[in-house]
Amino acid sequence: MKRVTGIGGIFYKSKDPKKAREWYGKHLGLATNQYGSLFEFRQGANPDKVGYLQWSPMDAATDYYAPSKNEFMINYRVENLVELLKTLKEEGVEIVGKMEEYEYGKFAWIMDPEGHKIELWEPVDAVFTKDNEGKTTM
């Protein structure tokens, strides 16, 4: 079973997320939206498939990273999240909360041994392709 297949997102706390998005758009050319910027890439094992990575400055007061005390969180793309969670639980990995499912994929959270909260995402990339054509950072 494959576990992590790539980076799905980079999230960090920001004093002013709107200003951060505007700065990165203006100075670094990121195609920004209300969440940050969606990066589009070709999947290495299957270059005909498009994948996405979300970059997001989030409000400094967010508790989305809890119970981690860190200022950032990394999201990893995975395959078969349900089976991966079973395996991780058997291996003694701390799972935070319950898996959530949306149109664009399944999400779950774990803690690493240093207290970093990690988001695991089994993506449905077709949703992003349909909704964001021409609006991504490439």
C-alpha positions in Angstrom: 0.0 0.0 0.0 1.3 3.5 -0.9 1.3 5.9 1.9 2.3 9.5 1.1 2.3 10.4 -2.6 3.2 14.1 -2.4 2.6 17.4 -0.6 -1.0 18.5 -0.7 -0.7 21.8 1.1 1.3 24.2 3.2 -0.6 26.2 5.8 0.8 28.8 8.2 -0.5 31.4 10.6 -0.4 35.0 9.5 -1.2 38.3 11.2 -3.0 39.4 8.1 -3.8 36.6 5.6 -5.4 38.9 3.1 -2.3 41.2 3.0 -0.1 38.1 2.7 -2.1 36.7 -0.2 -1.9 40.1 -2.0 1.8 40.4 -1.4 2.6 37.0 -2.7 0.3 37.6 -5.7 1.9 41.0 -6.5 5.5 40.2 -5.9 5.8 36.5 -6.6 3.1 36.1 -9.1 0.9 33.6 -7.3 -2.6 33.2 -8.6 -4.4 33.9 -5.4 -7.9 33.2 -4.2 -9.7 33.6 -0.8 -7.8 30.6 0.6 -4.3 31.4 -0.8 -3.0 29.8 -4.0 -3.6 26.5 -5.7 -0.5 25.1 -7.4 -1.0 22.8 -10.3 1.4 20.0 -11.2 1.7 16.8 -13.2 1.8 13.6 -11.2 5.2 11.9 -11.6 3.9 8.3 -11.7 1.2 9.4 -14.2 2.1 12.6 -16.0 -1.2 12.7 -17.8 -2.9 13.4 -14.4 -3.0 16.9 -12.9 -2.5 17.3 -9.1 -2.9 20.2 -6.8 -1.2 21.7 -3.8 -2.9 24.4 -1.6 -0.8 27.2 -0.1 -2.7 29.1 2.6 -1.8 31.8 5.0 -4.4 31.4 7.8 -5.5 33.8 10.6 -3.0 33.8 13.5 -5.9 33.0 15.9 -6.9 29.8 14.1 -7.2 26.6 16.2 -7.1 24.4 13.0 -3.6 23.2 14.0 -4.6 22.2 17.5 -3.5 20.3 19.5 -0.2 21.4 17.9 1.2 24.6 19.2 3.1 25.2 15.9 2.6 28.1 13.5 2.3 25.8 10.5 0.8 22.5 9.2 1.7 20.4 6.2 -0.9 18.4 4.3 0.3 15.2 2.6 -1.5 13.6 -0.4 -2.2 9.9 0.2 -3.9 7.0 -1.4 -6.7 5.0 0.3 -6.9 7.1 3.5 -9.2 4.6 5.3 -6.7 1.7 5.0 -3.8 4.0 5.9 -5.6 5.2 9.1 -6.1 1.5 10.1 -2.4 0.8 9.6 -1.3 4.0 11.4 -3.5 3.2 14.4 -2.0 -0.4 14.5 1.5 1.2 14.5 0.6 3.4 17.5 0.3 6.7 15.6 -1.9 9.3 17.4 -5.0 10.1 15.2 -6.7 13.4 15.9 -10.5 13.6 15.5 -12.4 11.7 12.9 -11.9 11.5 9.1 -13.9 14.0 7.1 -15.1 13.7 3.6 -15.9 16.4 1.0 -16.5 16.7 -2.7 -12.7 17.3 -3.1 -11.5 14.5 -0.9 -11.1 12.8 2.4 -9.1 14.3 5.3 -7.7 13.0 8.5 -5.1 14.3 11.1 -2.3 12.7 13.0 0.4 13.9 15.3 4.1 13.3 14.7 6.5 12.5 17.6 7.5 16.1 18.0 3.9 17.4 18.4 3.3 18.6 14.8 -0.2 18.1 13.5 -0.2 16.6 10.1 -3.1 16.6 7.7 -3.6 13.6 5.4 -5.6 14.1 2.2 -7.0 11.6 -0.3 -7.7 14.1 -3.1 -10.4 14.2 -5.8 -8.3 16.3 -8.2 -11.0 16.4 -10.9 -13.0 18.8 -8.7 -10.1 21.3 -8.7 -9.6 20.9 -12.5 -13.3 21.6 -13.1 -13.5 24.6 -10.7 -10.1 26.3 -11.2 -9.1 26.0 -14.8 -6.8 28.9 -15.6 -6.8 30.1 -11.9 -3.8 28.2 -10.6 -0.2 28.9 -10.0 1.8 26.7 -12.4 
